[in-house]
């Protein structure tokens, strides 16, 4: 995992300092990002490794820990990492998107410094530059509850982290060239499970993990793929859902679970079957060309190969969408469990808060000058040479982008898109409702940086205000990722109480790269350290802000 030490520090206020408490420990990591040969589908290709590993090192931490990661970019291209699901309270400077940070130039390093403030759960990191996500440089990030905070299940015998998803045998540079030429990267070649793919009957396959009879294990799983929803199931075993993206859930038991791109969850698995090998099965969802992969889960002292008869997948046609939608509706917030704080999750009554703004976003697929583009409400985002947050902070945003090119309602002709940086001005501490409406025949997933939101509804058809009567205003799961099924809509609600510049994006990276994203600019009018940290001293400057005098720092 690289070098890691633990110390407790106290930092005072300065222009670039973070305010932390003396009792919040620090975890230090040193990562070297390099190219290396990998073969997730058995075909050797150039991958991106962190400290020689794919998947990369796992960050194992506790609520309120300070995470310090010194990233050395030894690639031949600029590089950035984002921390999917980490909220970076008051600290969008560390979010790792091209709208907030200058990328790390080849041959240089940058030290991320962020706190997992008031969070628990299963997350992951991945690269946001180019098509690097298609080559690796990703890993798990798990945040445990503090020792005095009760967890609504017994400590498992062990915890296992699984990064899974679709995979392309083409290299990331080839995929980028395809998108730059105006074409789609097409369908993926297979599914990887922690960097490998398996086939039924492969006698040389090593087990992914082992279990001892009678013990219960926690599996954390994230779909880190490029575009494909998947379903996973463990031969002969049930899956007890206990956590999704930082929230404890009602502990329903499932035979299989859908996991959409960008989403993470935790299940408990009890080793209560005959001691032998069993297949973990991962298969694609809602795709004409079916993909699947298996991995072996082995009982300690077991005797016997896994059965070649795999548990069947859920339906994959229109009935499959209804099946998946019903499964989504079964996910419920555990109202009595504590999360990062001692008070129960259900003590926050989000359903009683008045909505101050409704933003309805409709995705589109179109061609501009013969080249494929994706957009939201008629705007296809283009990254500015200067990160949007830096332009805003230095007072030169008018030279980098225009606010509110994207509107709160879609245009009548949503396919006639303009190419420009897409920034939506938002009011600090407003309680907003965001509607995602999908008129396409493919499933969508969305992620919001900086926040968790309440996923209150997913329904077929088109949204209208009277559909609010179908919202779950009591125990919707608080999370950071939501799927939108074909010709359907989804609704989320959140309080914009985290000042910064935050990415709201598709989780399908082809779509992100070609414009299906925007940024929410959430400014605190007070310019106070109570609301937002100052620009860190080690922040590299690029574009039009390079060489400009520093703005006056925020004060209390």
N, C-alpha and C positions, 0 to 999 in steps of 0.2 A: 504493500500500500504506500510505500514511500515513508519518509521520516514523519513521525507524529509525536508530539509531546503535549503535555497538559500543564498549563499554568493558570493562575488567577491574577488578573491585572486590574488596575483601576486607571481609567483614562479621564483626564480633565477635558473641558471644552477648549478647542482651538479651531482654527479655520477649517481644518479637514478631519478633526477627530470625531469619533463616535462616543456617545455617552453610554457607558455600560456600568453595571454594578460589580462591586468587588467579588461577589460570590458566583458570578457567571464564568465558568471555565472556558479556556481557549483550547481549540484543537488546531494543530498546525500540520499542513500537508505540503509536500513539494512534488510537483508533477512535471514530467518531461513528456511533451507531445511529439510523437515521431511517426513516420511511416513504417510499416512492417507488413509482411505477408500474412494474410489470414485466409481462411477457406470455410466460411460459415455453412456453405452448401456443398462443400467438397471440391470447389473450383478455386484454385489459388488466385488471389487478387491483392492489390495494394489496399491495405486498411490503415486506419489511424489508431495508434496505440497510446495509452497513457501508462507511463512506467513499464512499457513492454507488454501491457495487458489489453485484451479485449474479451469480455467487457472490462471497463476500467475499474480502478479501485473503488470499493464501497465506502461511503462516508457513514459511519455509525456514531450517532450523537444523541444528545438529550435536549429536551426543551430548554431554550434560552442559551444554549452553548453558542460561543462565538467561533465561527469557522474561518480559518485563514488558509487560503490555497494559493501558493505561488506557482503559477503556470508558465513554463518555459516553452515557447513555440519554436520547435525545431523542424517545422514544415517549410515548404516554399511558398506558402500563401498566408494571408492574414487569418486569424483564428479567434473565436470567442466561444465561451461556454455560458449557457443559461442554466438556471437551477429550477426546473419545472415544478411548480407547486410551492416553492419557498416564497413567502410574501415580502421579504425585504422591507419590513416596516420602516417608513421614513427614509428609504435608502434605495431608490431606483437606480442610483449610480452603479450598483453592483449587479444589475439584473441580467447583463450579458446579452442584450439584443442590440442590433445595429441602430436602433432609435435612441439608445441611452448611452452607448459606449463606443469609443474608437476601438477597432479590433486590434489584437496583439500582433504587431508586425513580425515577420519571420526573423528569427535570430534574437528576439527580445523576450522579456518576461513581464508579467503583470501579476500583482498579488491581489486576489479577491479577499474582501473582509466583510463578512455579513453575519448576522445573528438569526438563529431560528427562533425568533421571539414568539412566545405563546403559541407554539405549534407542536403537534405530534404527527406521526403518520409516515406513509410510504410515498417517496418522490424519486426523481432521478434527474441527472444532468445530461446535457447533450450539446453539440455545437450548433450555432445559429448562422455561421458563415457558409456561403456557397451551398454546395450539396454535401458538406462534410458529414452530415447526419447519416448519409448512405454508406459511410465508410467506417463508422465506429465512434470512438472518443465519447463513449457514454457509460454511465454507471449508476448504481443505486445510491439513494440517500435516505436513510431511515432515522427517524427522530423518535426517541423513546420518551415516555412520561417520566417526570421527576419521581424520585423514590417515594415521596410522601403523597403522591397523587394516585388514588386507586384506579386500577385498570379493570374493566368488566369481564375479565377471564383470567384463569390461572396462568402463571408463567409457563410458556411452552418448554418442551425439552430442548428445543433448538429453533433457530429462525433461519429460513432460506430465502434468498432474493433471486428472482428470475426476471431477466429482461428478455422479452420475446417480441416477435413481430416479423413482418414480411422483409424480404431481402432481395437485392439485385446483384447479379454477377458482374454487371458493368461497373467500372470504377466511378468514383464521384466526379472526376473531371470529364469523363465521357457523358455522364448523365447531365452535367451542367451545360455542356456543349449542345446537347439535344434540346434542353429547355431554352437556351439562348438563341437557338435557331428557329424557335417558334413552334416546336413540336412537343407532344407529350412523351414522358418517359415510358408510357405503356404499363403493362402489367408486370408485377414482380416475378422472380424466378422460383421463390420458395419461402419457407418460414424457418427462422433460426430461433433456437432456445439457448440462451446464454452463450451465444457465439457458435453453436453447432446445430446440425440437423441430423435427425435419426430416422431409420427405416425399421419397420417391423421385421424381426427375425435376424437382425444384425448381431451375431454372437460375439463380435469383438467390441461392442459398445460398452463403454464404462458408465457406471451409474451417475446420474446427475446429483442425487443426494441419497442418503441412507436414513432409515428409521428403525427404531427398536420397538418390538411388539409391546402394545399396551400404552405407549407414550403418544402425546399429542404435540404436533409441530405447527409453527406458524410459517406459512408461505406468503411472501410479498411478491406480487406480480405486476409488471408494468408493460404495456404495449408501446414499444419504442419504434414501431415500424414507420414506413413512409406513407402508406395510404390504406391499409387493409384492416378492417375489424376482424377479430378472431373469437373463437370459442375454445375454452380449455376444460378438460375433465381428467380425472385421475381414475384409471381402471380400478373398479371394485371399491372405491372410496367415495364418501360424500365430502362436500366442501361447506364449512360453516363460515359465512361471511361475518367479519368482525370490524373491518375498517375500510374506508374509502377516502383516499386523498386527504387524510388529516382528520377525519371524523369517525368516531365509533358508531357503528350501525346496529340496528336490531339484528340479532344473531339468527337469521334464517339459514336453513340448510338447503343446498342445491346439489343436483347431480352434475351440472355444468354451468359455466358462467360466460357470458359475452364480455369481451374486453375490447373497447374501441381505442382508436389510435390516441396515444397520449395519456390514457387513463391508467391508474394504479389502484390496487386494492390488496387486502390481506384476508386470507382464509386460514382456518384451523383444520388440520387433517389428523385424525386419530388412526394410528397403526393397529387396526382391529381385525385385519384379515389374516389368512394363512401366510406364514413367513416365506416370501419368495419375491420375485421381481414383478413390478407393475409398470404399465406405460402411462406416463403423462402425455396426453394427446392435445395438440394444438392444431386447429383447422380454420381456414378462412371462412368469412361470412359475407353474404350478399355480393358474391363475385361469380361471374359465369365460369371462370376457370378456377377449379377448386385446388387449393394447396393445403398440405398438412405436413406435420412433423411429429416425431415422438421422442421422448427421453425416458430413461429407466429410473424409477425410484425403487431402491433395493432395501429389503429388510435385512438387518444385521443377523447373521447366522441363518439366513434364509436358504432354501433349497428348491430351486425350480425356476425355469425361465418364465417370462411374461407370456400370457396367453396371446395368440395372434388375433383373437376376436376382440376388436376394439369397441368401446362404448360408442353408440351411434351419435352423430352430431344432431343438433336441432334442425328443424326444417329450414330450407335455404331459399324459399320462394317468398311470395307475399305473405304466406302463413308464417314464415320465418321472421318477418318484420313484426307481425303482431305478437309472436312469441317473445321476441326481444323487447318490444315495448312493454309488454306485461311484466317481464322480469325487471325492467327499470322501475316500474311502479311499485314493485315489492321491496325496493330498497328504502329503508326508513332510518331516520336519525334516531339514535339511542338517547332519549330525552333525559334519562336518569344518570347516565354515565358522565364522568368528568373527562375532559380532554386535556389540554395543557394546564388548565387552572382547576382549582378545587371545586368551583361551582359547577352544577350539572349543565350539560349542553343545552337542555331544554329551558334553562332560565332566560335565554334570549328569545323573546317572542317576536320573531320577524314578521309574522302574519298580521300583527297589530300596528305596523308602521305604515304611514301614508306614503304612497308613491309620489315622488316629486317630478319624475321625468320618465317617459317611455321612449326607448330607442328600438326601432324595428329594423333589423338588418336582413337583407335578401342577397344571397350569393349568386354569382353569375359566372358563366363560362362563355367567352366570346373571342373574336379575333380582331386585333388592331394592326392595320397595315400588314395583314397576312400572318400575323404571329399570335399564338395562343396567349390569352391573358385571363386571369381570374380576378373578380372584384367583389366589393360590397357596396350596395346602394350607388352603383354607377361610378365608383372610384376604384382604380387598381393601383395599389400602393407601390411606390418606387422609393427605395432607400436614398436618403440624401447623403451627399458627401460629408456633411457635418451631422453628427447625431442630433436628433431633434431636441433632446433634453439639454445638450450643451448649448445649442443655439438659443434656446429659451432662457437658460440661466445667464448667458452673457448678454442678453438683451438684443440679439440680432435675429430673432426668429423670422422677422419679415423678409430676411434675405435668404432663408432656407426653406420655408414652407408657408402655406396659408392655413389658418385654422378653419375648420368647418366647411371645407370643400364637400365633405361627406355630410349628408343631412340625417336627421332622426327618422325620416321616412324614405323608402326607396322611390326612385323615379319611375315613371310609367314605363319607360323603355330602359330597363335595368342593364341591358346588354351593350348599350352605347356608352362605353366607359372612357373616363379620362385617366391618364397616367400621371400621378403626382404623389408626393408624400401625403398620407391620409391621417389627419390629426383632428380629433373631436374634442372640443373644449368642454370640460365637465366642471361642475361646482363641487367644491370640497364639502364633504359630509352630507351630500344629497343621497337620498335613498332612491335607487333607480331600478327600473324594470327593463331588461333587454330581451327582445324577441328575436330569435333566429328562425327565419322562414326559408325552407329549402324547396325550390321549384325544380330541382334537377332529379335525375333518376339514380343518383349515387348518394350514399350516406355521407354526412359531414360530421366532423367533430371540431369543437372550438375550445380554446384555452384563454383564460384571463390571468395575466401576471399581476402580482401585487395584492391579490384578494382571494378570498373564498366567496362563493355565492351559493344561494339556495336554488337548487334545481327543482323548481316547483311544478313543471309540467312538460311532458312530451306527448304530442297528439298528432294524428293524421290531418291532412287538409291545410287550410289557411287560418291564420290567427285573426281574431277580431276581439274587441273589448269584452264582449259577453262571454268569451272563453275563460275569462278570469274565474268564473264560478267553478271551473274544473281544477283550479290550482290547489296544490297541497300547501296549506298555510299553517300547518301544525308541525310536521316532522319530515320535511324534505331534507335530503342529505346536503350538508354544507361541503362544497368541493370546489375544484377549479377547472373542471373539464366537463363538457356536455356534448352528447351526440344528437344529431338531427337526422332523422330517417328520410328516405326519399319522399318527396311531395308531402312533407310534414313540417311541424314547427316545434320549437322548444322555448320555454320561458325560464329566465333566471332573475333573481333579485339580490341586490347587495347594497351596502352603504359605502359610498366612496370616501372612506375615512383615512386613506393612506395616500398622502401627497406624493406626487411624482409623475413620471411619464411612463405609462404602462401599456404593454403590448396586448392587444386583443386579436387573436389570430386563429386561422384554421390550423389544425394539427397535422394536416396532410402537407408534407413539405413541398411537393410540386406546386401546390396551390399557394403556399406562403411565398415561395420564391417568385411566383408570377403574379403576386399582388393581392391575395385574399387575406388581408390583414389591415389593421389600423392601430393607432395609438390614442389612448385616453390621456389628455393632459389635465391632471388634477392638481391645481395650484392652491396653496394656502395664502390668502391675502395678507396674513400677518408676517410672512417671511420670518418665521420663528423657528428656533431649534426644537420647540415643543412639537412641531408638525413635520419638520423635514431636516435631515442632516445636511451639512455643507458638502460641497464638492471635495472628495478626498484628495489629499495632497499628492498622491501618486497617480492621479488620473492623467492618462495621455490625452493631449489635445490635437485635433486634426481639423481639416477643412477651414472654414472661415474664422473659427475661434482661436486658431493657433496664433500666438503672439499678441492677443488682445490682453489689456489689463484686467486683473481679476476683479470681479464684482465685489461689493462690500459683503462680508459674511453675514449669515443669519445670526441673530442673537436671541436670547431668551425673551 
